[in-house]
Structure formats: structure tokens, C-alpha cells
Amino acid sequence: MKVLVINCGSSSLKYQLMNPESGEVFAVGLCDRIGIHGSKLEYEVPATDFEITLENDMPTHKEALEMVIGALVNEEYGVIKSVEEVDAIGHRVVHGGEAFADSVLLTDEVIKAVEENNELAPLHNPANLMGVETCMKLMPGKPNVGVFDTAFHQTMPAKAFMYPVPYADYKELKVRKYGFHGTSHKFVSNAAQEIMGNPENSKVIVCHLGNGASVSAVKDGKCVDTSMGLTPLQGLMMGTRCGDIDPAAVLYIKNKRELTDKEMDARMNKQSGILGIFEKSSDCRDLEMAAADGDERAELAIDMMTYRIRSYIAQYAAAMGGVDMICFTGGIGENSSLVRSKALEGLEYMGVELDTEVNSVRKKGSVKLSKDSSKVAVYKIQTNEELVIARDTYSIVKGN
């Protein structure tokens, strides 16, 4: 079976054509700067190491997807003879609200229900649904499946997802913690279960660390808490997001600086986090290089970021009554030995013993980072959200 995985952003479209059963990736790439001058298609065939970048105007996602299809069926470097070889399309959808605890076949009725959550993810959901609509027009009759970032976290109990605001705000406005990065947390926690031999009882903490970052507590294979909330702004300090902050501080800054709601939102989402403290960049690699050169602001940003990760790890260990494995994933989690080591500093009382020598060497795939004597296993696990989307798509289409 061949599943086309689509992840539509407001001005981008990531794609992979893959076999959900074997995990083989036939082609992978990105359409960038859609609707902006200088738009281009990046296309790669992993089996042959073939890569090409095609520059072409893409006013909308329709033209972008047409270019993707054109590359896939290209006589010279395509991987399929015609679009008929695509059995189904799996879409990343950011916000499913309370309505969707699992992936689902996208029908007109389902799409309407998803649209009701657009207010909760105004930058993401409309773009995700634009990709669905475009695929339905260009590949009529093909099944489309929605895989939600929020779905994996819907097993959280009310004590974890409720906010202590007037109950009417939850009942009438659906204000609660939803959580995000669900496909990554699902993939990594499942991989952790397999590494442990699929025990009946397990306690896993997943640290998905990238420009956006979140932590989840997964007990017996089910999410019981996660750091992101109503929106991806809550929780850890991130590339440009502030994470947890006193709500009164937000009002204070907004009033003192005479900012509009939109300006304050941008300040918290796009001007804070690593960028807000370091000021020179939001990229963790730049941050680490500057810290190595003695930049005090860079050192402060790293200390703040890793302090919050460590605090969430301890919090979730307490919530689950212990922890068997701590997993690091995402661009930073998989590649930054410094962030991993500093995030685990002081957790020796929990039985965490990091093998600093192994941690300092960059390797692909899943790597055990803890010493054999460590009571808590620590692993770096390479996430694969696209495979989760493809497998969910395959399961639903096969079931239907």
C-alpha cells in the first residue's frame, strides 16, 4: 500500500509517499514559500539518494500539490507511474478538540466538525483543511484520513486537563488543556514500550524538544498529562514561545506597553523563549555556540530552558508514582547532548544515571543514554510522526 502523508502549513506543504506496513519512504520533500515570491519544491528519493529543487510559482496549495504529484509521476525521477498508485492520503490536523480522540476518515460531516475547532488553532487548522480540500479536488475518490496532534492526549483525566477557572468556561467555551505533538509522543512512547518488552505496567516520560517543545507522562501506554495546554503556548520555554508564565504578568506587560491583544499574543508566541532571553537567535545551535564562547545571556537561556524540562520530568514522575524510562526526541532532544545532560542534572535522587560518554556521541536511531546501573532508563529515540500518520491512515482505510 502507498500512503501520501501531507502536512500543510500556511505557506508550506511537507509530504512523504510511503509504505505504512514496512515504513519504506519512496519520496519525501517540501513545498516552501507558497503564495510568496521565490516558492520552490524540494524532492528526494531516499532509495537512490536523488535530490532536486524546482523553483516555480505556487500561488496556492493547489499549485504546490500539483507540483508534488508531477514530481512523483515524473518519467525520469518519479516513483510511481500514475496517481492511481496512491491508495490513500493521511493529513496532519493540529486541533481535534474533544470531538476526536482518534484518527478518522475525513467526510464532509467530519470536516465540518474539525472546522469548529479552528478558533482553537487559527494558524494551523485552516491550513491543514486547505490541504484536505486540495487533495480531494486533485485526487477525487481517494480516501483522506485526519490524524490529530491532540488525539493522543485525550486519555488525560479531568484532574489533569481542567483549568481552575469558572466551570462555565469549560462547558461553554471548551477551555481546557488539550496538548500537542501527539503523534510524536505516541510514536516515541510506543517505541519505549517495545524497548522495555511491552510490559503490562509502565511509566514513560517523553521530552519532545524542538523549536516547539512539550513533555508528556505516559502510564501503561496512555497519556495522563502533557505540558502544552489550550494552545501550544503553555509549558516549556521554547524557541520563540514563553511557556508557563503568571497570567497577571501578561496583563501587566500588555497594559504598561499599551499593546493590543494581537501584539501581546505575538510577543508571547514569536518574541519570547530562547529568542526573548538570548535576543540574537531562536536556534538552539546558535545558543550553544554562544554559550561555549562565554555569552552570559546564552548561558542563562540554556539554564532556564533545561530547568523547566527537569521540573516537568520530576513533576510527571510524581504524577505517575515513578518513572521507568525518560525519552528525548525532536530536533533538540535528538541532537543536543548539552540540553539532555543539563535537563537530567540533579535527578540522581530518582535513580537517573546518565552515561556522559555515550550521550556525547551523535548516533541515528534509538540510543540508550543511561548507565546499566541506572534505575531509570534514558533513551534518545528518533521520532517519526509521518509513519504514525501513514499507519493510522492504513488502519482506517483497511478497516473501512
MARPA-215460 format. One record per residue (C-alpha): residue in three letters; x, y, z negated. Coordinates in nm, 2 decimals, always signed. Layout:
BEGIN
+-----+--------+--------+--------+
|   r |     c1 |     c2 |     c3 |
+-----+--------+--------+--------+
| ALA |      X |      Y |      Z |
...
+-----+--------+--------+--------+
end
This chain:
BEGIN
+-----+--------+--------+--------+
|   r |     c1 |     c2 |     c3 |
+-----+--------+--------+--------+
| MET |  +0.00 |  +0.00 |  +0.00 |
| LYS |  +0.12 |  +0.35 |  +0.07 |
| VAL |  +0.00 |  +0.64 |  -0.15 |
| LEU |  +0.07 |  +1.00 |  -0.07 |
| VAL |  +0.13 |  +1.19 |  -0.40 |
| ILE |  +0.05 |  +1.56 |  -0.39 |
| ASN |  +0.14 |  +1.83 |  -0.65 |
| CYS |  +0.01 |  +2.17 |  -0.53 |
| GLY |  +0.12 |  +2.49 |  -0.69 |
| SER |  +0.00 |  +2.84 |  -0.59 |
| SER |  +0.29 |  +2.88 |  -0.34 |
| SER |  +0.44 |  +2.53 |  -0.32 |
| LEU |  +0.35 |  +2.17 |  -0.24 |
| LYS |  +0.55 |  +1.88 |  -0.37 |
| TYR |  +0.49 |  +1.54 |  -0.21 |
| GLN |  +0.60 |  +1.18 |  -0.21 |
| LEU |  +0.49 |  +0.89 |  +0.00 |
| MET |  +0.55 |  +0.57 |  -0.20 |
| ASN |  +0.45 |  +0.21 |  -0.27 |
| PRO |  +0.29 |  +0.21 |  -0.61 |
| GLU |  +0.35 |  -0.16 |  -0.67 |
| SER |  +0.72 |  -0.16 |  -0.60 |
| GLY |  +0.79 |  +0.20 |  -0.68 |
| GLU |  +0.97 |  +0.24 |  -0.34 |
| VAL |  +0.98 |  +0.60 |  -0.22 |
| PHE |  +0.95 |  +0.63 |  +0.16 |
| ALA |  +0.98 |  +1.00 |  +0.18 |
| VAL |  +0.99 |  +1.29 |  -0.06 |
| GLY |  +1.00 |  +1.67 |  -0.03 |
| LEU |  +0.87 |  +2.02 |  -0.10 |
| CYS |  +0.69 |  +2.29 |  +0.09 |
| ASP |  +0.82 |  +2.62 |  -0.06 |
| ARG |  +0.70 |  +2.98 |  -0.04 |
| ILE |  +0.36 |  +2.90 |  +0.11 |
| GLY |  +0.19 |  +3.23 |  +0.20 |
| ILE |  +0.53 |  +3.41 |  +0.16 |
| HIS |  +0.79 |  +3.52 |  +0.41 |
| GLY |  +1.06 |  +3.25 |  +0.45 |
| SER |  +0.85 |  +2.94 |  +0.39 |
| LYS |  +1.02 |  +2.61 |  +0.45 |
| LEU |  +0.97 |  +2.23 |  +0.44 |
| GLU |  +1.23 |  +2.01 |  +0.27 |
| TYR |  +1.20 |  +1.64 |  +0.37 |
| GLU |  +1.41 |  +1.35 |  +0.26 |
| VAL |  +1.41 |  +0.97 |  +0.34 |
| PRO |  +1.59 |  +0.81 |  +0.04 |
| ALA |  +1.64 |  +0.47 |  +0.22 |
| THR |  +1.87 |  +0.63 |  +0.48 |
| ASP |  +1.98 |  +0.94 |  +0.29 |
| PHE |  +1.83 |  +1.15 |  +0.57 |
| GLU |  +1.76 |  +1.51 |  +0.48 |
| ILE |  +1.62 |  +1.80 |  +0.68 |
| THR |  +1.50 |  +2.15 |  +0.61 |
| LEU |  +1.25 |  +2.31 |  +0.85 |
| GLU |  +1.17 |  +2.68 |  +0.84 |
| ASN |  +0.82 |  +2.76 |  +0.96 |
| ASP |  +0.54 |  +3.00 |  +0.87 |
| MET |  +0.29 |  +2.84 |  +0.63 |
| PRO |  +0.02 |  +3.10 |  +0.56 |
| THR |  -0.19 |  +2.84 |  +0.36 |
| HIS |  -0.16 |  +2.49 |  +0.22 |
| LYS |  -0.33 |  +2.36 |  +0.53 |
| GLU |  -0.03 |  +2.45 |  +0.75 |
| ALA |  +0.20 |  +2.31 |  +0.48 |
| LEU |  +0.02 |  +1.98 |  +0.47 |
| GLU |  +0.02 |  +1.97 |  +0.85 |
| MET |  +0.40 |  +2.00 |  +0.84 |
| VAL |  +0.43 |  +1.72 |  +0.58 |
| ILE |  +0.21 |  +1.49 |  +0.80 |
| GLY |  +0.41 |  +1.59 |  +1.11 |
| ALA |  +0.74 |  +1.50 |  +0.93 |
| LEU |  +0.60 |  +1.17 |  +0.81 |
| VAL |  +0.50 |  +1.06 |  +1.16 |
| ASN |  +0.79 |  +1.22 |  +1.35 |
| GLU |  +0.92 |  +0.98 |  +1.61 |
| GLU |  +1.29 |  +1.05 |  +1.52 |
| TYR |  +1.28 |  +1.05 |  +1.14 |
| GLY |  +0.93 |  +0.97 |  +1.03 |
| VAL |  +0.85 |  +0.68 |  +0.80 |
| ILE |  +0.50 |  +0.59 |  +0.93 |
| LYS |  +0.36 |  +0.56 |  +1.29 |
| SER |  +0.04 |  +0.74 |  +1.21 |
| VAL |  -0.15 |  +0.90 |  +0.92 |
| GLU |  -0.38 |  +0.59 |  +0.92 |
| GLU |  -0.10 |  +0.41 |  +0.73 |
| VAL |  -0.16 |  +0.63 |  +0.43 |
| ASP |  -0.41 |  +0.43 |  +0.22 |
| ALA |  -0.49 |  +0.70 |  -0.05 |
| ILE |  -0.38 |  +1.04 |  -0.18 |
| GLY |  -0.31 |  +1.10 |  -0.55 |
| HIS |  -0.33 |  +1.45 |  -0.68 |
| ARG |  -0.18 |  +1.61 |  -0.99 |
| VAL |  -0.45 |  +1.81 |  -1.16 |
| VAL |  -0.34 |  +2.01 |  -1.46 |
| HIS |  -0.65 |  +2.05 |  -1.67 |
| GLY |  -0.93 |  +1.79 |  -1.71 |
| GLY |  -1.07 |  +1.94 |  -2.03 |
| GLU |  -1.27 |  +1.70 |  -2.24 |
| ALA |  -1.45 |  +1.56 |  -1.94 |
| PHE |  -1.16 |  +1.35 |  -1.81 |
| ALA |  -0.97 |  +1.11 |  -2.04 |
| ASP |  -0.86 |  +0.90 |  -1.74 |
| SER |  -0.77 |  +0.95 |  -1.37 |
| VAL |  -1.07 |  +0.95 |  -1.14 |
| LEU |  -1.18 |  +0.92 |  -0.78 |
| LEU |  -1.25 |  +1.27 |  -0.65 |
| THR |  -1.60 |  +1.31 |  -0.53 |
| ASP |  -1.79 |  +1.64 |  -0.48 |
| GLU |  -1.95 |  +1.59 |  -0.82 |
| VAL |  -1.62 |  +1.53 |  -0.99 |
| ILE |  -1.46 |  +1.83 |  -0.82 |
| LYS |  -1.74 |  +2.05 |  -0.94 |
| ALA |  -1.67 |  +1.92 |  -1.30 |
| VAL |  -1.30 |  +1.99 |  -1.26 |
| GLU |  -1.38 |  +2.34 |  -1.14 |
| GLU |  -1.55 |  +2.41 |  -1.47 |
| ASN |  -1.21 |  +2.38 |  -1.64 |
| ASN |  -1.05 |  +2.64 |  -1.40 |
| GLU |  -1.08 |  +2.91 |  -1.67 |
| LEU |  -0.85 |  +2.70 |  -1.89 |
| ALA |  -0.58 |  +2.67 |  -1.63 |
| PRO |  -0.64 |  +2.96 |  -1.39 |
| LEU |  -0.29 |  +2.94 |  -1.23 |
| HIS |  -0.29 |  +2.57 |  -1.18 |
| ASN |  -0.63 |  +2.41 |  -1.13 |
| PRO |  -0.75 |  +2.62 |  -0.83 |
| ALA |  -0.42 |  +2.54 |  -0.65 |
| ASN |  -0.45 |  +2.17 |  -0.74 |
| LEU |  -0.80 |  +2.16 |  -0.60 |
| MET |  -0.69 |  +2.35 |  -0.29 |
| GLY |  -0.46 |  +2.06 |  -0.22 |
| VAL |  -0.75 |  +1.82 |  -0.26 |
| GLU |  -0.97 |  +2.01 |  -0.02 |
| THR |  -0.70 |  +2.04 |  +0.24 |
| CYS |  -0.62 |  +1.66 |  +0.23 |
| MET |  -0.99 |  +1.58 |  +0.27 |
| LYS |  -1.01 |  +1.80 |  +0.58 |
| LEU |  -0.69 |  +1.68 |  +0.74 |
| MET |  -0.73 |  +1.31 |  +0.64 |
| PRO |  -1.10 |  +1.25 |  +0.63 |
| GLY |  -1.22 |  +0.93 |  +0.49 |
| LYS |  -0.91 |  +0.87 |  +0.28 |
| PRO |  -0.98 |  +0.82 |  -0.10 |
| ASN |  -0.84 |  +1.11 |  -0.31 |
| VAL |  -0.77 |  +1.05 |  -0.68 |
| GLY |  -0.72 |  +1.31 |  -0.95 |
| VAL |  -0.46 |  +1.24 |  -1.22 |
| PHE |  -0.48 |  +1.49 |  -1.51 |
| ASP |  -0.20 |  +1.64 |  -1.72 |
| THR |  -0.44 |  +1.65 |  -2.02 |
| ALA |  -0.58 |  +1.29 |  -1.99 |
| PHE |  -0.31 |  +1.10 |  -2.19 |
| HIS |  -0.36 |  +1.33 |  -2.49 |
| GLN |  -0.74 |  +1.27 |  -2.51 |
| THR |  -0.68 |  +1.00 |  -2.77 |
| MET |  -0.58 |  +1.26 |  -3.03 |
| PRO |  -0.81 |  +1.26 |  -3.33 |
| ALA |  -1.01 |  +1.57 |  -3.42 |
| LYS |  -0.78 |  +1.65 |  -3.71 |
| ALA |  -0.50 |  +1.70 |  -3.46 |
| PHE |  -0.68 |  +1.87 |  -3.17 |
| MET |  -0.91 |  +2.10 |  -3.36 |
| TYR |  -0.81 |  +2.46 |  -3.44 |
| PRO |  -0.93 |  +2.61 |  -3.78 |
| VAL |  -1.14 |  +2.88 |  -3.61 |
| PRO |  -1.52 |  +2.91 |  -3.63 |
| TYR |  -1.66 |  +2.58 |  -3.52 |
| ALA |  -1.88 |  +2.76 |  -3.26 |
| ASP |  -1.57 |  +2.85 |  -3.07 |
| TYR |  -1.51 |  +2.48 |  -3.01 |
| LYS |  -1.87 |  +2.39 |  -2.94 |
| GLU |  -1.95 |  +2.68 |  -2.71 |
| LEU |  -1.61 |  +2.77 |  -2.56 |
| LYS |  -1.42 |  +2.43 |  -2.59 |
| VAL |  -1.13 |  +2.60 |  -2.77 |
| ARG |  -0.91 |  +2.32 |  -2.89 |
| LYS |  -0.57 |  +2.16 |  -2.83 |
| TYR |  -0.56 |  +1.97 |  -2.50 |
| GLY |  -0.19 |  +1.91 |  -2.44 |
| PHE |  +0.00 |  +1.89 |  -2.11 |
| HIS |  +0.28 |  +1.69 |  -1.94 |
| GLY |  +0.06 |  +1.39 |  -2.00 |
| THR |  +0.18 |  +1.18 |  -1.70 |
| SER |  +0.54 |  +1.22 |  -1.82 |
| HIS |  +0.45 |  +1.14 |  -2.18 |
| LYS |  +0.26 |  +0.83 |  -2.06 |
| PHE |  +0.54 |  +0.71 |  -1.84 |
| VAL |  +0.81 |  +0.75 |  -2.10 |
| SER |  +0.62 |  +0.61 |  -2.39 |
| ASN |  +0.53 |  +0.31 |  -2.18 |
| ALA |  +0.89 |  +0.27 |  -2.09 |
| ALA |  +0.98 |  +0.29 |  -2.46 |
| GLN |  +0.72 |  +0.02 |  -2.53 |
| GLU |  +0.88 |  -0.21 |  -2.27 |
| ILE |  +1.23 |  -0.15 |  -2.41 |
| MET |  +1.11 |  -0.25 |  -2.76 |
| GLY |  +0.95 |  -0.56 |  -2.62 |
| ASN |  +0.59 |  -0.44 |  -2.62 |
| PRO |  +0.52 |  -0.47 |  -2.99 |
| GLU |  +0.17 |  -0.45 |  -3.12 |
| ASN |  +0.26 |  -0.17 |  -3.35 |
| SER |  +0.50 |  +0.11 |  -3.25 |
| LYS |  +0.58 |  +0.47 |  -3.33 |
| VAL |  +0.73 |  +0.67 |  -3.05 |
| ILE |  +0.82 |  +1.04 |  -3.02 |
| VAL |  +0.86 |  +1.18 |  -2.66 |
| CYS |  +1.05 |  +1.50 |  -2.61 |
| HIS |  +0.98 |  +1.63 |  -2.26 |
| LEU |  +1.23 |  +1.91 |  -2.23 |
| GLY |  +1.25 |  +2.13 |  -1.92 |
| ASN |  +1.16 |  +2.49 |  -1.83 |
| GLY |  +0.82 |  +2.39 |  -1.98 |
| ALA |  +0.86 |  +2.16 |  -2.28 |
| SER |  +0.65 |  +1.95 |  -2.51 |
| VAL |  +0.67 |  +1.68 |  -2.77 |
| SER |  +0.42 |  +1.40 |  -2.83 |
| ALA |  +0.36 |  +1.15 |  -3.10 |
| VAL |  +0.25 |  +0.81 |  -2.96 |
| LYS |  +0.13 |  +0.55 |  -3.20 |
| ASP |  +0.06 |  +0.19 |  -3.07 |
| GLY |  +0.06 |  +0.33 |  -2.72 |
| LYS |  -0.18 |  +0.61 |  -2.78 |
| CYS |  -0.11 |  +0.98 |  -2.82 |
| VAL |  -0.20 |  +1.10 |  -3.17 |
| ASP |  -0.06 |  +1.45 |  -3.14 |
| THR |  +0.12 |  +1.68 |  -2.90 |
| SER |  +0.28 |  +2.02 |  -2.92 |
| MET |  +0.11 |  +2.21 |  -2.63 |
| GLY |  -0.24 |  +2.34 |  -2.70 |
| LEU |  -0.53 |  +2.50 |  -2.53 |
| THR |  -0.27 |  +2.62 |  -2.28 |
| PRO |  +0.09 |  +2.52 |  -2.22 |
| LEU |  +0.20 |  +2.83 |  -2.43 |
| GLN |  +0.18 |  +2.66 |  -2.77 |
| GLY |  +0.45 |  +2.46 |  -2.92 |
| LEU |  +0.82 |  +2.46 |  -2.84 |
| MET |  +1.03 |  +2.75 |  -2.73 |
| MET |  +1.07 |  +2.72 |  -2.35 |
| GLY |  +1.24 |  +2.88 |  -2.05 |
| THR |  +1.01 |  +3.18 |  -2.05 |
| ARG |  +0.73 |  +3.09 |  -2.29 |
| CYS |  +0.74 |  +3.19 |  -2.66 |
| GLY |  +0.58 |  +2.88 |  -2.80 |
| ASP |  +0.44 |  +2.89 |  -3.16 |
| ILE |  +0.40 |  +3.24 |  -3.29 |
| ASP |  +0.19 |  +3.42 |  -3.55 |
| PRO |  -0.12 |  +3.54 |  -3.37 |
| ALA |  -0.10 |  +3.87 |  -3.56 |
| ALA |  +0.24 |  +3.93 |  -3.41 |
| VAL |  +0.08 |  +3.92 |  -3.07 |
| LEU |  -0.18 |  +4.18 |  -3.16 |
| TYR |  +0.09 |  +4.39 |  -3.33 |
| ILE |  +0.32 |  +4.39 |  -3.03 |
| LYS |  +0.02 |  +4.45 |  -2.79 |
| ASN |  -0.11 |  +4.75 |  -2.99 |
| LYS |  +0.23 |  +4.91 |  -3.06 |
| ARG |  +0.34 |  +4.88 |  -2.69 |
| GLU |  -0.01 |  +4.97 |  -2.57 |
| LEU |  -0.02 |  +4.66 |  -2.34 |
| THR |  -0.32 |  +4.52 |  -2.16 |
| ASP |  -0.43 |  +4.16 |  -2.22 |
| LYS |  -0.27 |  +4.07 |  -1.88 |
| GLU |  +0.06 |  +4.24 |  -1.97 |
| MET |  +0.07 |  +4.07 |  -2.31 |
| ASP |  +0.00 |  +3.74 |  -2.15 |
| ALA |  +0.28 |  +3.79 |  -1.91 |
| ARG |  +0.51 |  +3.89 |  -2.19 |
| MET |  +0.45 |  +3.57 |  -2.38 |
| ASN |  +0.45 |  +3.34 |  -2.07 |
| LYS |  +0.71 |  +3.49 |  -1.84 |
| GLN |  +0.93 |  +3.72 |  -2.05 |
| SER |  +0.99 |  +3.52 |  -2.37 |
| GLY |  +1.15 |  +3.20 |  -2.48 |
| ILE |  +1.51 |  +3.15 |  -2.37 |
| LEU |  +1.49 |  +3.45 |  -2.13 |
| GLY |  +1.35 |  +3.67 |  -2.41 |
| ILE |  +1.63 |  +3.60 |  -2.65 |
| PHE |  +1.93 |  +3.54 |  -2.41 |
| GLU |  +1.80 |  +3.81 |  -2.16 |
| LYS |  +2.04 |  +3.70 |  -1.89 |
| SER |  +1.86 |  +3.39 |  -1.76 |
| SER |  +1.59 |  +3.13 |  -1.85 |
| ASP |  +1.81 |  +2.84 |  -1.72 |
| CYS |  +1.95 |  +2.61 |  -1.99 |
| ARG |  +2.26 |  +2.55 |  -1.79 |
| ASP |  +2.34 |  +2.93 |  -1.78 |
| LEU |  +2.26 |  +2.94 |  -2.15 |
| GLU |  +2.51 |  +2.66 |  -2.24 |
| MET |  +2.79 |  +2.81 |  -2.03 |
| ALA |  +2.74 |  +3.14 |  -2.20 |
| ALA |  +2.74 |  +2.98 |  -2.55 |
| ALA |  +3.06 |  +2.80 |  -2.47 |
| ASP |  +3.21 |  +3.14 |  -2.39 |
| GLY |  +3.11 |  +3.27 |  -2.73 |
| ASP |  +2.79 |  +3.46 |  -2.63 |
| GLU |  +2.62 |  +3.51 |  -2.97 |
| ARG |  +2.27 |  +3.56 |  -2.81 |
| ALA |  +2.31 |  +3.23 |  -2.61 |
| GLU |  +2.41 |  +3.05 |  -2.93 |
| LEU |  +2.10 |  +3.19 |  -3.11 |
| ALA |  +1.87 |  +3.09 |  -2.83 |
| ILE |  +2.01 |  +2.73 |  -2.84 |
| ASP |  +1.98 |  +2.72 |  -3.22 |
| MET |  +1.62 |  +2.84 |  -3.21 |
| MET |  +1.52 |  +2.60 |  -2.93 |
| THR |  +1.67 |  +2.29 |  -3.09 |
| TYR |  +1.55 |  +2.39 |  -3.44 |
| ARG |  +1.19 |  +2.38 |  -3.31 |
| ILE |  +1.24 |  +2.04 |  -3.13 |
| ARG |  +1.39 |  +1.90 |  -3.46 |
| SER |  +1.10 |  +2.04 |  -3.66 |
| TYR |  +0.84 |  +1.88 |  -3.43 |
| ILE |  +1.02 |  +1.54 |  -3.44 |
| ALA |  +1.01 |  +1.55 |  -3.82 |
| GLN |  +0.65 |  +1.66 |  -3.82 |
| TYR |  +0.54 |  +1.38 |  -3.59 |
| ALA |  +0.74 |  +1.12 |  -3.78 |
| ALA |  +0.54 |  +1.23 |  -4.09 |
| ALA |  +0.22 |  +1.22 |  -3.90 |
| MET |  +0.28 |  +0.86 |  -3.79 |
| GLY |  +0.43 |  +0.74 |  -4.11 |
| GLY |  +0.77 |  +0.69 |  -3.95 |
| VAL |  +0.92 |  +0.65 |  -3.60 |
| ASP |  +1.08 |  +0.36 |  -3.41 |
| MET |  +1.21 |  +0.55 |  -3.11 |
| ILE |  +1.28 |  +0.91 |  -3.01 |
| CYS |  +1.29 |  +0.96 |  -2.63 |
| PHE |  +1.43 |  +1.25 |  -2.44 |
| THR |  +1.32 |  +1.33 |  -2.08 |
| GLY |  +1.27 |  +1.61 |  -1.84 |
| GLY |  +1.54 |  +1.83 |  -1.67 |
| ILE |  +1.69 |  +1.94 |  -2.00 |
| GLY |  +1.61 |  +1.63 |  -2.20 |
| GLU |  +1.78 |  +1.40 |  -1.94 |
| ASN |  +2.08 |  +1.62 |  -1.87 |
| SER |  +2.18 |  +1.83 |  -2.17 |
| SER |  +2.38 |  +1.63 |  -2.43 |
| LEU |  +2.42 |  +1.95 |  -2.63 |
| VAL |  +2.04 |  +2.00 |  -2.67 |
| ARG |  +1.99 |  +1.64 |  -2.76 |
| SER |  +2.26 |  +1.63 |  -3.02 |
| LYS |  +2.16 |  +1.96 |  -3.18 |
| ALA |  +1.79 |  +1.86 |  -3.18 |
| LEU |  +1.88 |  +1.55 |  -3.38 |
| GLU |  +2.12 |  +1.72 |  -3.63 |
| GLY |  +2.00 |  +1.68 |  -3.99 |
| LEU |  +1.77 |  +1.38 |  -3.91 |
| GLU |  +2.02 |  +1.13 |  -4.06 |
| TYR |  +1.79 |  +1.10 |  -4.36 |
| MET |  +1.53 |  +0.95 |  -4.13 |
| GLY |  +1.79 |  +0.69 |  -4.02 |
| VAL |  +1.89 |  +0.86 |  -3.69 |
| GLU |  +2.25 |  +0.79 |  -3.59 |
| LEU |  +2.34 |  +0.94 |  -3.25 |
| ASP |  +2.63 |  +0.78 |  -3.06 |
| THR |  +2.80 |  +1.11 |  -2.96 |
| GLU |  +3.04 |  +0.94 |  -2.72 |
| VAL |  +2.75 |  +0.77 |  -2.52 |
| ASN |  +2.55 |  +1.09 |  -2.55 |
| SER |  +2.82 |  +1.30 |  -2.39 |
| VAL |  +2.83 |  +1.09 |  -2.07 |
| ARG |  +2.57 |  +1.16 |  -1.80 |
| LYS |  +2.41 |  +0.85 |  -1.65 |
| LYS |  +2.10 |  +0.79 |  -1.45 |
| GLY |  +1.80 |  +0.58 |  -1.57 |
| SER |  +1.73 |  +0.48 |  -1.93 |
| VAL |  +2.03 |  +0.50 |  -2.16 |
| LYS |  +2.04 |  +0.41 |  -2.53 |
| LEU |  +2.20 |  +0.70 |  -2.72 |
| SER |  +2.19 |  +0.58 |  -3.07 |
| LYS |  +2.43 |  +0.36 |  -3.26 |
| ASP |  +2.34 |  -0.01 |  -3.31 |
| SER |  +2.32 |  +0.07 |  -3.69 |
| SER |  +2.06 |  +0.34 |  -3.63 |
| LYS |  +1.73 |  +0.27 |  -3.79 |
| VAL |  +1.56 |  +0.48 |  -3.53 |
| ALA |  +1.64 |  +0.41 |  -3.16 |
| VAL |  +1.72 |  +0.71 |  -2.95 |
| TYR |  +1.69 |  +0.69 |  -2.57 |
| LYS |  +1.73 |  +0.91 |  -2.27 |
| ILE |  +1.46 |  +0.80 |  -2.02 |
| GLN |  +1.43 |  +0.94 |  -1.67 |
| THR |  +1.06 |  +1.03 |  -1.62 |
| ASN |  +0.86 |  +0.95 |  -1.31 |
| GLU |  +0.53 |  +1.14 |  -1.30 |
| GLU |  +0.48 |  +1.07 |  -0.93 |
| LEU |  +0.49 |  +0.69 |  -1.00 |
| VAL |  +0.22 |  +0.73 |  -1.27 |
| ILE |  +0.01 |  +0.92 |  -1.02 |
| ALA |  +0.06 |  +0.66 |  -0.75 |
| ARG |  -0.01 |  +0.37 |  -0.98 |
| ASP |  -0.33 |  +0.53 |  -1.12 |
| THR |  -0.44 |  +0.60 |  -0.76 |
| TYR |  -0.37 |  +0.24 |  -0.65 |
| SER |  -0.56 |  +0.10 |  -0.96 |
| ILE |  -0.86 |  +0.32 |  -0.90 |
| VAL |  -0.88 |  +0.26 |  -0.52 |
| LYS |  -0.83 |  -0.11 |  -0.56 |
| GLY |  -1.10 |  -0.12 |  -0.83 |
| ASN |  -1.34 |  +0.07 |  -0.61 |
+-----+--------+--------+--------+
end
